[in-house]
Amino acid sequence: MIRFIIVAAFVVLFLILSIPLLIAEWIIGKFNPTAKDKSSLAIVNWAFRWVLRLAGTKIIVLGEENVPKDTAVLYVGNHRSYFDIVMTYVRVPRPTGYIAKKEMLRWPLLRNWMKNLHCLFLDRDNIKEGLKTILTGVEKVRNGISICIFPEGTRNKIPDTFLPFHEGSFKIAEKGNVPIVPMSIVNSAAIFEDHLPKVRKATVVIEYCKPIHIKELDKETRKRLGTYVSGIISDRYFANKEAFFNQL
């Protein structure tokens, strides 16, 4: 519990003490949105690195060279932990927004930082509003902002399984004409979710798979893109689990 209290206290203190930074970021954004993007990315990366350090999280990163540096991308990953966002965000090479559930808008200060980072808020119960969110994501990637989405739609609570990937998630890459970068995340729930409310030291393996260019896929694969991408992530998930954890 001590580690959880330390991490939670750091997050709360950061949000409160960062109010002047939010004001400064708002002013910067009025005159230089690009500078605001870079500074917001740096500030949140700093905070997230401290969260991971305080949580005692070790990250083994594979395939980072597969992430294109000259274009926005759609990151797609499996999702078992709140820490998935923290761990992957500190690796992004350019401004990146995450698609989050609309309930996150309830949290003051946190929602302000998320908006600064181009995060989008999805209403999972309203198809029309969900479509608007996807279309906003398309505009983001067209303007050079990467987007990260977890197409299972929620945190999967069953170890070593994958919920179906929602096909609509991939419209951002298709309509925005950007590559998909599959992310395989292994053992992230060991940080927190496997033993709520305790935060424990854990090793997590994140692998960035080779980018997928939708236009290069055959027609049948495009029709079942969610299954195709899920299969790639699943294959790397179990390979990395075997390589790094099964011998323990």
Buried (B, 14 or more C-beta within 10 A) or exposed (E): EEBBEBBBEBBEEBBEEBEEBBEBBEEBBEEEEEEBBBBBBEBBBEBBEBBBEBBBBEBBBBBEEBBBEEEBBBBBBBBBBEBBBBBBBBBBEBBBBBBBEBEBEEEEBBBBBBBBBBBBBBBBEEEEEBEBBBBBBBEBBBEBBBBBBBBBBEBBEEEEEBBEBBBBBBBBBBBBBBBBBBBBBBBBBBBBBBEEEEBBEBBBBBBBBBBBEBEEEEEEBBEEBBEBBBBBBBEBBBBBBEEBEEEE
